[in-house]
Amino acid sequence: MSEAASEVIENDRPRRTVGGWFLIALPYAWLFLFFLAPFLIVFKISLSEVAVAIPPYLPTFDLADGWAGIKDNLATFSFDNYVWLTEDDLYWKSYLSSVSIAAVSTLITLLVGYPVAYGMARSPKEWRPTLLMLVILPFWTSFLIRVYAWIGILKNEGLLNQLLLALGIIDEPLIIMNTTIAVYIGIVYSYLPFLVLPLYASLEKLDISLLEAAEDLGCPPWKAFWKITLPLSLPGVVAGCFLVFIPAVGEFVIPDLLGGSNTLMIGKTLWVEFFANRDWPVSSAVAVILLLILVVPIVLFQNHQQKLAERQS
């Protein structure tokens, strides 16, 4: 390549100014301060030993000790807490139960949320802001209050059983509280907007002319939906499912209030280890494993999507 051509290419490259570098560095600094640094602290505690002290683990790190203190800490780190998680079946059963409940809840939320988002996207344009506001409206109320409200609805003498008894549909109250069904109801209700909003964004951008062309070619409505609408809305489906599944796996409030003592989820197990047993190292190890369970599949999925995008381009 000639020097002139190299100079032209060099001049065409975008030059980042100080402001540009600042805009790039700002989100990375935010992630470091509020994600990576806390994660490293939790990981460090997970390699420690439980102790009757404040804080309840050993060894602790003192900045005054300098590099010698760091080396002493590294020498005493142990993975015994992670080994303990594999030996006690309570923890892996909690992980499996959490993933199972979160997956089923995500599927139910998708089955409920897709028709809602589709109806919003196909409604008249003047109605869409109002419908969107109705979806967002529950966020104006405290999450804890909304979960407590379901206790008054689902308990034996609650509103649901009173309504069903008054209509003659049932002869005796249904036992819903303190069951997995109540947990499903709570998760679906609480996280439904997180699935509807990205789905609505995908469906609202859908080119209607594609469906009209399919109809002109004799394609039935159900087949046009299966061949056109559903594939084009998959980005919204995936984004919404992630937004529901990720927080549902580590959910604590809903299984604790609606599921009772028989519901086994990792969020409740983590809370018991941290606050009741005051075993910070084990609870930190539980949190690290939970984070890896959630982050690793997301990273692999993003890499797969990026490779597909590169192949298509």
Buried (B, 14 or more C-beta within 10 A) or exposed (E): EEEEEEEEEEEEEEEEEEEEEEEEEEEEEEEEEEEEEEBEEBBBBBBBBBBEEEEBBBBBEEEEEEEEBEEEBEEEBEEBBBEBBEEEEEBBEBBEBBBEBBBBBBBBBBEBBBEBBBEBBEEEEEEBEEBBEEBEEEEEEEEEEBBEEBBEBBBEEBEBBEEBBEEEEEEEBBEBBBBBBBBBBBBBBBBBBBBBBBBBBBBBEBEEEBBEEBEEEEBEEEEBBEEBBEEBBEBBBBBBBBBBBBBBBBBBBBBBBBBBEEBBBBBBBBBEBBEEEBBBBBBBBBBBBBBEBBEEEEEEEEEEEEEEEEEEE
